[in-house]
Amino acid sequence: MTNNSWSEEEQPWETLLGYLLETLDADERRAIENHLVDNPWLRTEGLETMRQLATQILESCAAEPPAKLRARLMSTIGQPSTIPPSPPEAIPYSTLSRARDGAWIPWQPGWMTRLLYHNLAEDLIVTLVRAEPGASLPPHRHQIAEEVFVLEGDLTVGEERLGPGDYIRSEAGTTHTHNFTTTGCTILVRRSLSECQAEYPGKGAE
């Protein structure tokens, strides 16, 4: 299989050999490198064909080439291509939650939650949580780490008062006895799915 833009006779074999032997000038080298980037076949099979040919020529020479020339050629033949591979195709997203599609459900008195993502295998749940002014949470202990990012409003966690853009991670074993909001808040929460389900049966991953 050859490049669509060339027939087999038109493949730049001499230029490829010059590229391997480092005999091209700067413009010629740039030109062949552009071809190599755009042409997967030339970058793989084409270069490999020229490497094999150059090796055969060296091995069949009646007269031994100068040591420096042979060393440079063999070194070049043995080197993998330095041409960067073509950019990979974009990886499609696996989860998308649009604002217009999300359902807010009651969680605790004064608190609503909206599921963004959950994964049983990873024991992970990611949710948006919205609280009314003055809402608070009962004391609780985290067996697994929890992460919270404040999007809007204020949130007090223990002795820390958080505002928009603030982030807090509570490690496993952390006890929260004093969580509340004064003006109301919207937060992003990343925590253990199993722990959430154990604390609030039926509401962890709705």
Secondary structure, 3 states (H helix, E strand, C coil): CCCCCCCHHHCCHHHHHHHHHCCCCHHHHHHHHHHHHHCHHHHHHHHHHHHHHHHHHHHHCCCCCCHHHHHHHHHHHHCCCCCCCCCCCCCCCCCCCCCCCCCCEEEECCEEEEEEEEECCCCEEEEEEEECCCCEECCEECCCCEEEEEEEECEEECCEEECCCCEEEECCCCEECCEECCCCEEEEEEECHHHHHHHCCCCCCC
